[in-house]
Amino acid sequence: MKWKEAILNLKPYQPGRSIEEVKKAYGLEQITKLASNENPFGCSEKAKDVMKNYGNSLALYPDGYATVLRSAVSEHLGVQEQELIFGNGSDEIIQVISRSLLYPGVNTVMATPTFPQYKHNAVLEGAEIREVPLVDGEHDLDSMLGAIDENTSVVWVCSPNNPTGRYVPQNVLVDFLNKVPEQVLVVLDEAYYEYVDAQDYPDTIKLLGQYKNLMVLRTFSKIYGLASYRVGYGAAHSELISRLDPAREPFNTNTIGQFAAAAALEDQEFIAYCHEMNKKGLAQFYDFCEKEGLKYYPSQGNFILIDVKGPGDEAFQFLMEKGYIVRSGNALGFPTSIRVTVGSPEQNEGVIRQLTEFLTSNK
Ligand SMILES: *Cc1c(COP(=O)(O)O)cnc(C)c1O
């Protein structure tokens, strides 16, 4: 077969192990999954109600324009409807951007380690990949600027960055945007935007009016607790959106997802609650790390990267056998760390207790 050369070296995405799989393997009754940065409190009741009402429209194709959701997001953000593109998760928007702007002969700049889908899609499209190491868990935007040349097509900035939880402050971002050539698209992936607490975090939607080469990505998979419905979106200048739109599948977001997301947006009380609980959860982990003398990155997301002073794989395995699924940092570019999603207070306590036991048994 005449395979695209790039696909021959790619491996499929390795998901965290499923709850059922782990239960069976270790004879456990209860499993706590803190591996994929999902919301431990689920989603808004308003979104759940949607399920009941739209269950009978399954035979019809979804609204390809996502009219109701588009109107809700447009109002929520204060942007025009034609400044939005919706995707089957923001993962799909990353794919659409890559299909449209990456090809052999151009290059794309990103941090490392960061969210792996930027690189994965760039490899598939045959573009040259320029990875710029993080400094103290943060994007090194000066070096990323240095990596840009006349063949650069897309620059990816993940803020807060997955897996470190660090972010790009307002003044640093604006300085960067002022220096990036205007023919280069800057994608700002804000999957964890609603968890951010930092006072100097930029109001990125406001920046869209000023920078026609900026695109902001957000998702309903994280704080909105709708990961299984697969709804994400991009916001950018309408010219950019209309260029990208043909690369999107016509019915890429599903009916229930569209209505559940629109309903979830109305319940900002739930979002504020999850934000507060996440802050408290992070404090639990910070306290633990301080007490145990473990290095960690203060996080603006709903996860924390903790250096366990030994192979992350071992900590991961130990925790899994006790019923806690986290991510080993080994696969994420931090071999002596684990990435733990912040859970409910009890879940956090539980994983901290097991982690303490792991550290004691390793002394
Ligand atoms: C989870 C995540 C996404 C993908 O979210 P979906 O909308 O579910 O596809 C994108 N970017 C980052 C950094 C993420 O952590």
The ligand as a Tripos MOL2 file, in Angstrom:
@<TRIPOS>MOLECULE
LIG
   15    15     1     0     0
SMALL
NO_CHARGES

@<TRIPOS>ATOM
      1 C1         -7.1450   17.6510   27.5230 C.3       1 LIG1
      2 C2         -6.4170   18.5900   26.6440 C.ar      1 LIG1
      3 C3         -6.8680   18.9110   25.3620 C.ar      1 LIG1
      4 C4         -7.9130   18.1260   24.6330 C.3       1 LIG1
      5 O1         -9.1530   18.2590   25.0690 O.3       1 LIG1
      6 P1        -10.3820   17.7500   24.2200 P.3       1 LIG1
      7 O2        -11.1940   18.9780   24.0560 O.co2     1 LIG1
      8 O3        -11.0080   16.7250   25.0860 O.co2     1 LIG1
      9 O4         -9.9280   17.1960   22.9090 O.co2     1 LIG1
     10 C5         -6.2010   19.8680   24.6290 C.ar      1 LIG1
     11 N1         -5.1140   20.4680   25.1200 N.ar      1 LIG1
     12 C6         -4.6380   20.1770   26.3270 C.ar      1 LIG1
     13 C7         -3.4260   20.8660   26.8160 C.3       1 LIG1
     14 C8         -5.2540   19.2150   27.1300 C.ar      1 LIG1
     15 O5         -4.7230   18.8940   28.3060 O.3       1 LIG1
@<TRIPOS>BOND
     1     1     2 1
     2     2     3 ar
     3     2    14 ar
     4     3     4 1
     5     3    10 ar
     6     4     5 1
     7     5     6 1
     8     6     7 2
     9     6     8 1
    10     6     9 1
    11    10    11 ar
    12    11    12 ar
    13    12    13 1
    14    12    14 ar
    15    14    15 1
@<TRIPOS>SUBSTRUCTURE
     1 LIG1         1 GROUP 0 **** ****
